[in-house]
Amino acid sequence: MAATSNLPPGLEGNYLETSTGGDAAWLPISVKKWYTNAFIVHEAVDPTTPGKILLGYKKRGFGAHLYNGFGGKVEPGETPAQAAARELKEECGVEAPLQHCGSLLFVSQSGPEWAFQIEVYRADEYTGALIETDEMRPQWFSTTPASTDAPAPADQGEEELLPIPYDTMWPDDVYWIPLLLSKTPFIGRADFEIDATGKYSMKRWWFGVPPS
Ligand SMILES: CNc1ncnc2c1ncn2[C@@H]1O[C@H](COP(=O)(O)OP(=O)(O)OP(=O)(O)O)[C@@H](O)[C@H]1O
């Protein structure tokens, strides 16, 4: 992993680059707004009980028709941790001992005029009953990468889970979800361009982790 001299503007600290790309100039940041994003991850127990991650299919609003964690804006007077717990409960009905695991900065050209500062949380467990809400349809996905020589799914009445649907997620997710799964703290920034159809594409990105 490379040294941190190329940390993008808006990120601070001692971090080692895990991935970077794009050659656009970093966009200027005027205002930042705080958001949260929370994930429940069940670790693999053994080969017949693989790991799984809870995502939500966003039914409306910003990021509609993409799978994501559960989250939203930090409201005035709330800490990001309080907002993360509130949004998780509002969007899929459950409570969880969320732990902060990453911070992300997203800037877009010709989209929202503010930058998104997103605090990311994960929990190994949850309490309550998962429900579909007006905003999100929760769904579990396998955390085991798809592989041709993987054993056939156990035929034990368990529903086979699909792999994480990166093609139907924000394009930055593939760079930091693996870090979230391995419980590696992370930071990152991605700058986006939005085309006439509203599609976001990444023009420059950088993700990193603390030195071990
Ligand atoms: C650009 N790359 C990105 N990659 C991954 N996740 C991203 C994201 N950009 C935004 N997000 C997440 O999208 C949700 C938006 O929140 P959003 O639904 O607008 O907030 P909130 O529920 O408060 O809105 P309403 O007031 O109900 O409209 C929130 O979880 C935020 O973390």
The ligand as an SDF file (V2000), in Angstrom:
LIG
                    3D

 32 34  0  0  0  0  0  0  0  0999 V2000
  -22.6300    9.0490   -3.7550 C   0  0  0  0  0  0  0  0  0  0  0  0
  -22.3340    7.8230   -3.1540 N   0  0  0  0  0  0  0  0  0  0  0  0
  -22.9970    7.2260   -2.1310 C   0  0  0  0  0  0  0  0  0  0  0  0
  -22.6210    5.9780   -1.8340 N   0  0  0  0  0  0  0  0  0  0  0  0
  -23.2580    5.2930   -0.8640 C   0  0  0  0  0  0  0  0  0  0  0  0
  -24.2870    5.8050   -0.1470 N   0  0  0  0  0  0  0  0  0  0  0  0
  -24.6610    7.0670   -0.4200 C   0  0  0  0  0  0  0  0  0  0  0  0
  -24.0560    7.8280   -1.4060 C   0  0  0  0  0  0  0  0  0  0  0  0
  -24.6520    9.0390   -1.4190 N   0  0  0  0  0  0  0  0  0  0  0  0
  -25.6180    9.0340   -0.4890 C   0  0  0  0  0  0  0  0  0  0  0  0
  -25.6190    7.8400    0.1270 N   0  0  0  0  0  0  0  0  0  0  0  0
  -26.5490    7.4090    1.1650 C   0  0  0  0  0  0  0  0  0  0  0  0
  -27.8580    7.6620    0.6380 O   0  0  0  0  0  0  0  0  0  0  0  0
  -28.7440    7.9780    1.6990 C   0  0  0  0  0  0  0  0  0  0  0  0
  -29.3200    9.3120    1.3800 C   0  0  0  0  0  0  0  0  0  0  0  0
  -30.1620    9.7350    2.4080 O   0  0  0  0  0  0  0  0  0  0  0  0
  -31.6470   10.2640    2.1340 P   0  0  0  0  0  0  0  0  0  0  0  0
  -32.5190    9.1110    1.8720 O   0  0  0  0  0  0  0  0  0  0  0  0
  -31.6060   11.3470    1.1250 O   0  0  0  0  0  0  0  0  0  0  0  0
  -31.9100   10.8660    3.5600 O   0  0  0  0  0  0  0  0  0  0  0  0
  -33.2480   10.8810    4.4190 P   0  0  0  0  0  0  0  0  0  0  0  0
  -33.7000    9.4680    4.7010 O   0  0  0  0  0  0  0  0  0  0  0  0
  -32.9620   11.7190    5.6050 O   0  0  0  0  0  0  0  0  0  0  0  0
  -34.1740   11.5500    3.3870 O   0  0  0  0  0  0  0  0  0  0  0  0
  -35.7050   11.9450    3.3910 P   0  0  0  0  0  0  0  0  0  0  0  0
  -35.7710   13.1230    4.3160 O   0  0  0  0  0  0  0  0  0  0  0  0
  -36.4510   10.7260    3.8700 O   0  0  0  0  0  0  0  0  0  0  0  0
  -35.9280   12.2760    1.9530 O   0  0  0  0  0  0  0  0  0  0  0  0
  -27.9180    7.9590    2.9810 C   0  0  0  0  0  0  0  0  0  0  0  0
  -28.0370    6.6700    3.5830 O   0  0  0  0  0  0  0  0  0  0  0  0
  -26.5050    8.1780    2.4700 C   0  0  0  0  0  0  0  0  0  0  0  0
  -25.5780    7.6290    3.3560 O   0  0  0  0  0  0  0  0  0  0  0  0
  1  2  1  0
  2  3  1  0
  3  4  1  0
  3  8  2  0
  4  5  2  0
  5  6  1  0
  6  7  2  0
  7  8  1  0
  7 11  1  0
  8  9  1  0
  9 10  2  0
 10 11  1  0
 11 12  1  0
 12 13  1  0
 12 31  1  0
 13 14  1  0
 14 15  1  0
 14 29  1  0
 15 16  1  0
 16 17  1  0
 17 18  2  0
 17 19  1  0
 17 20  1  0
 20 21  1  0
 21 22  2  0
 21 23  1  0
 21 24  1  0
 24 25  1  0
 25 26  2  0
 25 27  1  0
 25 28  1  0
 29 30  1  0
 29 31  1  0
 31 32  1  0
M  END
$$$$
